[in-house]
């Protein structure tokens, strides 16, 4: 394959693999204390964010409260190494979002040990406005211009109830409605030194509405707390619309050549898949928390999410296990510091040599650092979550692969007020 055809196929591959990220489960952490602890909150879960981590934990809340958090700044960068010739290709996403808002109510006056929580949560968010211009005369490329716009989010809201059945043991249930909405629009124009050109416009839109049911258990033994949460999900409605308009003045499909055509070829396609996912994976989390002293808390979580491969193959997700650990230490009675570490592994297949048309595979590890100011009836937290990743990708057609480096950073603040 000569260089000109390779560049043409690069442009096609960029479009086909540009899609929002539903293949990582820890892109955004939610909850005031949970963010600082790296998401290792299953065995604590004693605030309104328990609707996501473990509904049983809300039974151990000390008081009624209302809490919220916001990402003041969010950016993710993915670098595909030496993708066009020796040049790297970089994609960036950014924006701001409110990951969580919720409230918790203790209902001991109705039933001793009963608690109720509700909240709204943003589990993932991607805002991308990509504008790339590349020229490479040595490869016969006069100009490559690409614009990509992605608006994607996974959002939900729900309620949870918990009951202490013994002094140190509680059970809980929760119901959340979760919506996935991902819109991708991409335009590319490629012009070659000999007069050939290719222009194409691609649009995809994934919409999924789901119901999520949580079943939690939490129990304490002295200074040790253990928690587990099981989630099962069902799809209420789903659809995936895709379309492409393409114009080019050479033939590389029917004859496999690059012969110039007297009249450019125009092709159009529009498709709707009414069952792109068909099913969603179930999940189980197990956590441990050690209240070592009045000033020190240590936590650890393991989460397992099953595979989901019943729909279209481009949305296939393998089973995945993630780990998280965190620590909270009160520097003074009013100032705790929270640190955490976690994994955010990719659910897509590993990229293999001698295969083509493969999706990216990037595994992340993350850290969190938050400082809080705690008063009798309120607290405010401020900090950052940072993730780095590496993996393999195929931004070009054929079997060539590229190394990928990625990072994301979030600056966030949150507040809780006891009622």
C-alpha positions as CSV (number, residue, x, y, z in Angstrom):
1,X,0.0,0.0,0.0
2,X,1.5,3.3,-1.0
3,X,1.7,6.3,1.3
4,X,-1.2,8.2,-0.3
5,X,-3.6,5.4,0.3
6,X,-2.4,5.0,3.8
7,X,-3.2,8.6,4.6
8,X,-6.6,8.2,3.0
9,X,-7.3,5.3,5.3
10,X,-6.0,7.2,8.3
11,X,-8.8,9.7,7.8
12,X,-11.4,7.0,7.6
13,X,-10.2,5.4,10.7
14,X,-10.2,8.6,12.7
15,X,-13.9,8.9,12.1
16,X,-14.9,5.3,12.8
17,X,-13.2,5.2,16.2
18,X,-14.2,8.6,17.5
19,X,-16.8,7.8,20.1
20,X,-17.6,8.9,23.6
21,X,-16.3,6.8,26.5
22,X,-18.7,4.2,28.1
23,X,-15.9,1.7,28.5
24,X,-14.5,3.0,31.8
25,X,-16.5,3.1,35.0
26,X,-14.4,5.5,37.1
27,X,-13.9,8.5,34.9
28,X,-15.6,10.7,37.5
29,X,-15.7,10.1,41.2
30,X,-18.7,11.3,43.1
31,X,-19.5,12.2,46.7
32,X,-17.7,14.6,49.2
33,X,-15.7,12.1,51.3
34,X,-15.8,9.4,48.6
35,X,-13.9,11.6,46.1
36,X,-11.1,12.2,48.6
37,X,-10.9,8.5,49.4
38,X,-10.5,7.5,45.8
39,X,-14.0,6.0,45.7
40,X,-13.2,3.5,48.4
41,X,-16.4,4.2,50.3
42,X,-18.5,1.0,50.3
43,X,-17.8,0.2,54.0
44,X,-18.5,3.8,55.1
45,X,-21.2,5.3,52.8
46,X,-22.8,7.3,55.6
47,X,-23.9,10.3,53.5
48,X,-26.2,10.9,50.6
49,X,-23.8,9.5,48.1
50,X,-24.6,6.1,49.6
51,X,-27.2,5.8,46.9
52,X,-24.3,5.1,44.6
53,X,-21.8,3.3,46.9
54,X,-23.8,1.3,49.3
55,X,-27.4,2.1,50.4
56,X,-26.9,0.3,53.7
57,X,-24.4,2.8,54.9
58,X,-26.9,5.7,55.2
59,X,-28.4,4.0,58.2
60,X,-25.3,5.0,60.2
61,X,-25.5,8.7,59.3
62,X,-25.1,10.9,62.4
63,X,-27.5,13.6,61.2
64,X,-29.7,14.8,58.4
65,X,-27.7,16.5,55.7
66,X,-27.7,18.0,52.2
67,X,-24.6,17.9,50.1
68,X,-23.3,18.7,46.6
69,X,-20.1,18.7,44.6
70,X,-18.9,20.3,41.4
71,X,-15.9,19.9,39.1
72,X,-14.6,23.4,38.6
73,X,-12.3,22.1,35.9
74,X,-12.0,18.9,34.0
75,X,-9.6,17.9,31.2
76,X,-8.6,14.7,29.6
77,X,-5.8,14.3,27.0
78,X,-5.1,11.2,24.9
79,X,-1.9,11.1,22.8
80,X,-1.5,8.6,20.0
81,X,2.2,8.2,19.5
82,X,3.6,8.6,15.9
83,X,0.3,8.2,14.2
84,X,0.9,10.2,11.1
85,X,4.4,9.6,10.0
86,X,6.5,10.5,13.0
87,X,3.9,12.9,14.4
88,X,1.7,12.3,17.4
89,X,-2.0,12.8,17.3
90,X,-3.6,14.4,20.4
91,X,-7.3,14.5,21.4
92,X,-8.5,16.7,24.3
93,X,-11.8,16.8,26.2
94,X,-12.7,19.3,28.9
95,X,-15.5,21.1,30.7
96,X,-17.1,21.3,34.1
97,X,-20.0,19.4,35.7
98,X,-21.8,18.9,39.0
99,X,-21.1,15.2,39.8
100,X,-23.5,14.9,42.8
101,X,-26.3,16.6,44.7
102,X,-28.3,14.9,47.3
103,X,-29.8,14.8,50.8
104,X,-30.1,12.3,53.6
105,X,-32.9,12.1,56.2
106,X,-32.9,10.1,59.4
107,X,-36.4,8.7,60.2
108,X,-35.8,7.3,63.7
109,X,-39.1,9.0,64.8
110,X,-40.9,6.6,62.4
111,X,-38.8,3.4,62.8
112,X,-35.7,3.3,64.9
113,X,-32.6,2.9,62.6
114,X,-34.5,3.9,59.4
115,X,-32.9,6.4,56.9
116,X,-33.7,7.7,53.5
117,X,-31.5,9.4,50.9
118,X,-32.0,10.7,47.4
119,X,-29.7,12.4,44.9
120,X,-28.7,13.3,41.4
121,X,-25.4,12.1,40.0
122,X,-23.2,12.6,36.9
123,X,-21.3,9.4,36.4
124,X,-19.4,10.5,33.2
125,X,-19.1,13.6,31.1
126,X,-17.2,14.4,27.9
127,X,-17.1,17.7,26.1
128,X,-14.8,17.7,23.0
129,X,-14.3,20.4,20.4
130,X,-11.4,19.1,18.3
131,X,-9.9,21.1,15.4
132,X,-6.9,19.5,13.8
133,X,-4.9,20.6,10.8
134,X,-2.0,18.5,9.5
135,X,0.1,18.9,6.4
136,X,2.9,16.5,5.4
137,X,4.4,16.9,2.0
138,X,6.6,13.9,2.3
139,X,3.6,11.6,2.6
140,X,1.8,13.3,-0.3
141,X,-0.6,15.1,2.0
142,X,-1.4,18.7,1.2
143,X,-3.8,19.1,4.1
144,X,-5.8,17.1,6.6
145,X,-8.5,19.0,8.4
146,X,-10.7,17.4,11.0
147,X,-13.2,18.8,13.4
148,X,-14.9,16.7,16.0
149,X,-17.6,17.6,18.5
150,X,-18.7,15.3,21.3
151,X,-21.3,15.9,23.8
152,X,-21.7,12.9,26.1
153,X,-22.9,12.2,29.6
154,X,-24.1,9.4,31.9
155,X,-26.5,10.9,34.4
156,X,-28.8,9.5,37.0
157,X,-31.0,10.1,40.0
158,X,-32.6,7.9,42.6
159,X,-33.5,7.1,46.1
160,X,-32.3,4.6,48.7
161,X,-33.6,3.4,52.1
162,X,-31.7,1.6,54.9
163,X,-32.5,0.0,58.2
164,X,-30.3,-1.0,61.1
165,X,-31.4,-4.5,61.9
166,X,-28.9,-4.8,64.8
167,X,-26.8,-2.1,66.5
168,X,-23.9,-2.6,64.1
169,X,-25.6,-4.1,61.0
170,X,-27.8,-2.5,58.4
171,X,-29.4,-3.5,55.1
172,X,-30.3,-1.1,52.3
173,X,-31.9,-0.9,48.9
174,X,-31.8,1.7,46.2
175,X,-33.3,2.5,42.8
176,X,-31.7,4.8,40.3
177,X,-32.7,5.8,36.8
178,X,-29.6,6.3,34.6
179,X,-29.5,7.9,31.2
180,X,-26.6,7.6,28.7
181,X,-26.6,10.3,26.0
182,X,-23.7,10.5,23.5
183,X,-23.7,12.7,20.4
184,X,-20.7,12.6,18.1
185,X,-20.3,14.9,15.0
186,X,-17.2,14.8,12.9
187,X,-16.2,16.4,9.6
188,X,-13.0,15.6,7.7
189,X,-11.4,17.0,4.5
190,X,-8.3,15.5,3.0
191,X,-6.5,16.9,0.0
192,X,-3.5,15.3,-1.7
193,X,-0.7,16.8,-3.7
194,X,-1.8,15.2,-7.0
195,X,-5.4,16.6,-6.8
196,X,-7.2,13.7,-5.1
197,X,-9.5,14.6,-2.2
198,X,-11.9,13.1,0.3
199,X,-14.5,14.8,2.4
200,X,-16.8,13.1,4.9
201,X,-19.3,14.0,7.6
202,X,-20.1,11.5,10.3
203,X,-22.9,11.6,12.9
204,X,-23.7,9.1,15.7
205,X,-26.1,9.4,18.6
206,X,-26.4,6.8,21.4
207,X,-29.4,7.1,23.8
208,X,-30.0,4.6,26.6
209,X,-32.4,4.8,29.6
210,X,-31.9,2.3,32.3
211,X,-33.1,1.2,35.7
212,X,-30.5,0.3,38.4
213,X,-31.3,-1.6,41.5
214,X,-28.9,-1.7,44.5
215,X,-28.8,-4.2,47.4
216,X,-26.4,-3.4,50.3
217,X,-25.2,-4.7,53.6
218,X,-22.9,-3.1,56.1
219,X,-21.7,-4.4,59.5
220,X,-19.2,-3.2,62.1
221,X,-17.0,-5.2,64.5
222,X,-15.4,-2.8,66.9
223,X,-13.1,-0.5,64.8
224,X,-13.7,-2.5,61.6
225,X,-16.5,-2.0,59.1
226,X,-17.4,-4.3,56.2
227,X,-19.7,-3.5,53.3
228,X,-21.0,-5.0,50.1
229,X,-23.3,-3.7,47.4
230,X,-24.8,-5.6,44.4
231,X,-26.2,-3.7,41.4
232,X,-28.4,-5.1,38.7
233,X,-29.5,-3.1,35.7
234,X,-32.2,-3.3,33.1
235,X,-32.7,-1.3,29.9
236,X,-35.9,0.7,29.6
237,X,-35.2,2.1,26.1
238,X,-32.3,2.4,23.7
239,X,-31.3,3.5,20.2
240,X,-28.2,4.2,18.2
241,X,-28.4,6.4,15.1
242,X,-25.4,6.6,12.7
243,X,-24.9,8.3,9.4
244,X,-22.2,9.2,7.0
245,X,-21.9,11.5,3.9
246,X,-18.8,11.0,1.8
247,X,-17.4,12.6,-1.4
248,X,-14.1,11.6,-3.1
249,X,-12.7,11.7,-6.6
250,X,-10.7,8.5,-6.7
251,X,-11.5,4.8,-6.6
252,X,-10.1,2.6,-3.8
253,X,-13.1,0.4,-3.1
254,X,-14.1,-1.5,-6.3
255,X,-10.8,-1.8,-8.1
256,X,-8.5,-1.2,-5.2
257,X,-6.6,1.4,-7.2
258,X,-6.2,5.2,-6.8
259,X,-7.5,6.0,-10.3
260,X,-8.9,9.5,-10.7
261,X,-12.6,9.6,-11.5
262,X,-14.2,11.9,-14.0
263,X,-17.0,12.7,-11.6
264,X,-16.6,12.4,-7.7
265,X,-18.3,9.6,-6.0
266,X,-21.0,10.7,-3.4
267,X,-22.2,8.1,-0.9
268,X,-24.7,8.5,1.9
269,X,-25.8,6.2,4.7
270,X,-28.2,6.4,7.7
271,X,-28.9,3.6,10.0
272,X,-30.8,3.1,13.3
273,X,-30.1,0.2,15.7
274,X,-32.9,-0.1,18.2
275,X,-31.0,-2.5,20.4
276,X,-27.3,-1.5,20.4
277,X,-26.6,-2.7,23.9
278,X,-29.5,-5.2,24.7
279,X,-28.1,-5.7,28.2
280,X,-26.1,-4.0,30.9
281,X,-23.6,-5.7,33.3
282,X,-24.3,-6.5,36.9
283,X,-21.8,-5.3,39.5
284,X,-20.7,-6.3,43.0
285,X,-18.5,-4.2,45.4
286,X,-16.9,-5.3,48.6
287,X,-15.3,-2.8,50.9
288,X,-13.5,-2.6,54.3
289,X,-13.0,0.4,56.6
290,X,-10.7,0.6,59.6
291,X,-11.4,3.4,62.1
292,X,-7.9,3.2,63.5
293,X,-8.5,6.2,65.8
294,X,-10.5,9.3,66.2
295,X,-8.2,11.0,63.7
296,X,-7.4,8.2,61.2
297,X,-9.6,6.2,58.8
298,X,-8.3,3.7,56.2
299,X,-10.6,2.2,53.5
300,X,-10.3,-0.3,50.6
301,X,-12.7,-1.5,47.9
302,X,-12.8,-4.1,45.2
303,X,-15.4,-3.9,42.5
304,X,-16.3,-6.5,39.8
305,X,-18.4,-5.6,36.8
306,X,-19.6,-8.5,34.6
307,X,-19.3,-8.6,30.8
308,X,-22.0,-7.2,28.4
309,X,-21.8,-8.6,24.9
310,X,-25.3,-9.1,23.7
311,X,-25.7,-6.1,21.5
312,X,-23.7,-4.6,18.6
313,X,-20.0,-5.7,18.8
314,X,-18.7,-2.1,18.9
315,X,-20.3,-1.8,22.4
316,X,-19.0,-5.1,23.7
317,X,-17.6,-4.8,27.3
318,X,-15.5,-7.4,29.0
319,X,-15.7,-8.2,32.7
320,X,-13.4,-5.9,34.7
321,X,-12.1,-5.6,38.3
322,X,-11.1,-2.3,39.8
323,X,-9.4,-1.5,43.1
324,X,-9.5,1.5,45.3
325,X,-8.0,2.6,48.7
326,X,-8.1,5.7,50.7
327,X,-7.1,7.4,54.0
328,X,-8.6,10.2,56.0
329,X,-6.5,12.0,58.7
330,X,-7.5,14.9,60.8
331,X,-4.6,17.3,60.9
332,X,-6.6,19.3,63.4
333,X,-10.1,18.7,64.8
334,X,-11.4,20.9,62.0
335,X,-9.1,20.1,59.0
336,X,-9.0,16.5,57.6
337,X,-6.9,15.5,54.6
338,X,-8.1,12.7,52.4
339,X,-6.0,10.8,49.9
340,X,-6.9,7.9,47.6
341,X,-5.7,5.7,44.8
342,X,-7.8,3.6,42.4
343,X,-7.8,1.8,39.0
344,X,-10.0,2.6,36.0
345,X,-9.5,-0.3,33.7
346,X,-10.7,-0.5,30.1
347,X,-13.5,-3.0,29.3
348,X,-12.6,-3.3,25.6
349,X,-10.4,-6.1,24.2
350,X,-6.7,-5.8,24.3
351,X,-5.3,-4.5,21.0
352,X,-3.5,-7.4,19.2
353,X,-0.9,-7.5,16.4
354,X,-2.0,-8.6,12.9
355,X,-5.6,-7.6,13.4
356,X,-7.4,-4.5,12.1
357,X,-10.3,-2.4,13.0
358,X,-9.7,-2.6,16.8
359,X,-10.9,-0.1,19.3
360,X,-8.5,1.7,21.8
361,X,-7.6,-0.1,25.0
362,X,-6.3,2.2,27.8
363,X,-6.0,1.3,31.4
364,X,-5.9,4.1,34.0
365,X,-4.6,4.5,37.5
366,X,-5.7,7.5,39.6
367,X,-5.0,9.4,42.7
368,X,-7.0,11.9,44.8
369,X,-6.1,14.6,47.3
370,X,-8.7,16.7,49.2
371,X,-8.6,19.0,52.1
372,X,-11.7,19.8,54.1
373,X,-12.8,22.3,56.7
374,X,-15.2,20.8,59.2
375,X,-17.6,22.7,61.5
376,X,-20.3,21.3,63.8
377,X,-23.1,21.7,61.1
378,X,-21.2,21.9,57.8
379,X,-18.0,21.1,55.9
380,X,-16.3,22.2,52.7
381,X,-13.8,20.2,50.7
382,X,-11.5,21.2,47.9
383,X,-9.1,19.0,46.0
384,X,-8.1,17.2,42.8
385,X,-8.3,13.8,41.1
386,X,-5.6,12.9,38.6
387,X,-5.5,9.9,36.3
388,X,-2.8,8.6,34.0
389,X,-3.2,5.8,31.5
390,X,-1.4,3.9,28.8
391,X,-2.4,1.3,26.2
392,X,-2.6,0.5,22.5
393,X,-4.8,1.8,19.6
394,X,-5.3,1.6,15.8
395,X,-5.9,5.1,14.5
396,X,-5.0,3.8,11.0
397,X,-6.5,0.9,9.1
398,X,-4.5,-2.2,8.6
399,X,-2.7,-4.0,11.4
400,X,-0.4,-1.1,12.5
401,X,-0.8,-0.2,16.1
402,X,0.2,2.9,18.1
403,X,1.2,3.4,21.7
404,X,-1.2,5.6,23.7
405,X,-0.6,7.8,26.6
406,X,-3.5,9.5,28.5
407,X,-4.1,11.7,31.4
408,X,-7.1,13.4,33.1
409,X,-7.2,16.0,35.8
410,X,-10.2,17.3,37.8
411,X,-10.3,20.1,40.3
412,X,-13.4,19.8,42.5
413,X,-15.1,21.3,45.5
414,X,-18.0,20.1,47.6
415,X,-20.0,21.2,50.6
416,X,-22.3,19.5,53.1
417,X,-24.7,21.1,55.6
418,X,-26.3,19.2,58.5
419,X,-30.0,20.0,59.0
